[in-house]
Amino acid sequence: MVKDNSGAADKRNLNATLAKMHAIYGKRLKSEDYSAMLSCTTVADAAGYIKHNTYLRRLFADIDTDTIHRGNLENILRRSLMEIYVKLIRFEKIGGEFYNYKIIKTEIDEILICILHLNAGTTDHITTLPIYMNKYTSFDLMELAQVRSFTELMSLVAKTPYYDILKEFTPVIHEDGSTEHIDYAGAELKLRTYYGNRLLESLSAFDKAAQKELREFIGTQFDIINIINAYRMIRYFGMETGKVKARMIPIYTRIPEKKLNELFSAESEKDFLEKFSRTYYGRVVAEEGYDIHDPETSLLRYRLKAAKRVFSRAQSAPVAFYTFNYLQEIEIKNIIRIIEGIRYSLPSKEIAELLLV
């Protein structure tokens, strides 16, 4: 009889995966790196610092940072996230559906960008497409760049789950041949909801402990997205109660829907902040010492701190994988914020306030 060593193999695989992620995370940018980049006065200087002083230097081995365009620099940084993501997937062979979440999110992001371009009548989608992901997506990104109508978009996604989601947003064509705008807000809500539900359903491949931890962290992400969006709608647009609720992603795992509905029904910014202070998130951001009157920044910083905590103690590959990739995304976004701030000559102090560290 052959001895079953699958348990030992799984343990070795887990240890290798965790070790790989912690090794990469250990090379992350430190406060002194951000300070050095904030002191740069040109995009070329910032790119030069990244090339010569950080673990990201490998991305710029063959790049002349003195002449690099801001857009190209940002694309290189974003591409690095996908490269790390793919490398880590090779360490993990179980729960394949879960490990596709970044690809699904990218597909949805690009479909929504395409809809924005269709509504605006512009055709420069190709300049922002992550073409390097074409080998992983369920439809051809190069073909997406050539889409000039909703009909063409539907033809492209005909064999994907996005077809049934998008068909209800088919724009009305009038007798004179003019076409109404695609309902972007409606399409975005349905696509984001599909993504969230599919991600949460994929957790069933893991043990109960990993499911619980991931469900809580992912649920927190959706709660925070909803709270921030509701705050923006009420503060900047004075949106009516019913309309705010209708724009929220209907995924609630950390706070009862009833409690969130009370928040979404706020009649003013002041009313919102008062109700927010009485929620679970209002209490925890206050306990962490964040400014409760700035819920957007406070919630994002709370989520970052939670991600660091979960990643540092993770005992399962999927939990570590998800939180690690989130931390990597935040780091790249910080670099891009610095680059954009330098490009538009913002004071370094103002740029620093936008960073999540």
FENZI-V764786 format. One record per residue. SS is DSSP state (H for helix, E for strand, - for the rest). PHI is phi in whole degrees, 0 to 359 (* if undefined). NEAR is the number of other C-alpha atoms within 8 Angstrom. Layout:
BEGIN
ss->(SS:SS)
phi->(PHI:PHI)
near->(NEAR:NEAR)
END
This chain:
BEGIN
ss->(-:-:-:-:-:H:H:H:H:H:H:H:H:H:H:H:H:H:H:H:H:H:H:H:H:-:-:-:-:-:H:H:H:H:H:H:H:H:-:-:-:-:H:H:H:H:H:H:H:H:H:H:H:-:H:H:H:H:H:H:-:-:-:-:-:-:-:-:-:H:H:H:H:H:H:H:H:H:H:H:H:H:H:H:H:H:H:H:H:-:-:-:-:-:-:-:-:H:H:H:H:H:H:H:H:H:H:H:H:H:H:H:H:H:H:H:H:H:H:H:-:-:-:-:H:H:H:-:-:-:H:H:H:-:-:-:-:-:-:-:H:H:H:H:H:-:-:-:-:H:H:H:H:H:H:H:-:-:-:-:-:H:H:H:H:H:H:H:H:-:-:-:E:-:-:-:-:-:E:-:-:-:-:H:H:H:H:H:H:H:H:H:H:H:H:H:H:H:H:H:H:H:H:H:H:-:-:H:H:H:H:H:H:H:H:H:H:H:H:H:H:H:H:H:H:H:H:H:H:H:H:H:H:H:H:H:H:-:-:-:H:H:H:H:H:H:-:-:-:-:-:-:-:-:-:-:H:H:H:H:H:H:H:H:-:-:-:-:H:H:H:H:H:H:H:H:H:-:-:H:H:H:H:H:H:H:H:-:-:-:-:-:-:-:H:H:H:H:H:H:H:H:H:H:H:H:H:H:H:H:H:H:H:-:-:-:H:H:H:H:H:H:H:H:H:H:H:H:H:H:H:H:H:H:H:H:H:H:H:H:H:H:H:-:-:-:-:H:H:H:H:H:-:-:-:-:-)
phi->(*:279:290:278:252:299:297:295:295:299:296:296:296:298:299:294:296:297:297:298:293:292:294:293:297:295:267:303:294:257:301:293:292:297:298:296:292:294:277:289:253:226:297:298:296:296:297:296:296:300:294:258:229:231:293:277:303:299:290:245:306:250:251:274:290:289:239:294:278:306:298:293:298:294:296:297:294:294:296:298:298:291:296:294:303:293:299:290:301:294:279:244:245:256:62:304:299:299:287:269:301:292:292:298:297:296:302:294:302:288:298:293:296:299:298:300:293:297:294:275:74:260:227:256:300:298:292:246:292:277:303:300:267:301:288:252:280:277:220:282:292:294:291:299:294:265:295:236:205:295:299:293:297:295:294:293:261:305:259:240:296:289:300:294:288:279:297:287:255:302:289:286:254:277:300:278:92:286:240:289:293:288:288:298:300:294:295:298:300:293:290:293:293:301:299:297:295:294:297:294:295:291:291:298:285:252:290:298:295:294:302:298:293:291:298:292:291:294:299:300:300:290:301:294:301:296:296:296:296:296:299:297:298:283:288:267:240:55:294:293:310:299:287:297:302:293:267:276:288:283:231:229:231:262:232:303:305:300:294:293:299:298:293:292:268:304:267:200:299:299:297:299:296:295:291:299:297:265:272:305:290:299:291:289:292:293:296:281:87:277:284:290:276:234:300:297:295:298:292:293:288:297:296:297:297:296:296:298:294:295:296:296:253:301:246:231:300:297:294:297:301:292:289:299:296:297:296:296:298:297:298:295:297:298:298:295:299:295:299:294:296:296:302:259:57:283:299:301:296:291:294:302:292:272:279:253:226)
near->(2:3:4:5:6:6:7:7:8:8:8:8:10:11:8:9:12:10:8:9:12:8:8:8:8:6:8:8:9:6:6:7:9:10:8:9:11:11:7:10:8:8:11:10:12:12:12:10:11:11:14:7:7:11:8:8:11:7:10:10:7:5:6:7:11:8:6:11:6:10:6:8:10:9:9:9:10:9:10:9:11:9:8:8:9:8:8:12:9:7:9:10:7:5:10:7:7:9:8:8:10:7:10:10:9:8:10:10:8:9:8:11:9:12:11:9:12:12:9:6:6:8:10:8:11:8:5:6:9:9:7:6:9:11:5:6:11:6:9:9:11:9:8:11:12:7:10:8:7:11:6:9:11:11:7:11:11:8:6:8:7:9:11:7:10:10:8:6:9:8:10:6:8:8:5:4:6:7:8:8:6:9:8:9:7:9:12:9:11:9:11:10:11:8:11:10:9:8:10:9:7:10:12:7:7:8:7:6:6:11:11:8:9:10:11:10:9:9:12:11:9:12:13:10:8:10:9:10:9:12:12:9:11:16:9:6:7:8:8:8:10:7:8:14:11:6:9:10:9:5:10:10:10:8:9:8:7:6:9:9:9:9:10:12:10:12:9:9:10:6:9:14:11:8:11:10:10:8:9:7:9:11:10:8:14:10:7:7:6:8:9:11:5:7:11:8:7:12:11:10:10:10:10:11:8:8:13:10:8:11:11:6:6:9:6:8:11:7:14:14:10:8:12:12:10:9:11:9:9:9:10:10:8:11:9:9:11:12:11:9:12:13:10:6:7:9:7:9:6:8:13:9:6:8:8:8:4)
END
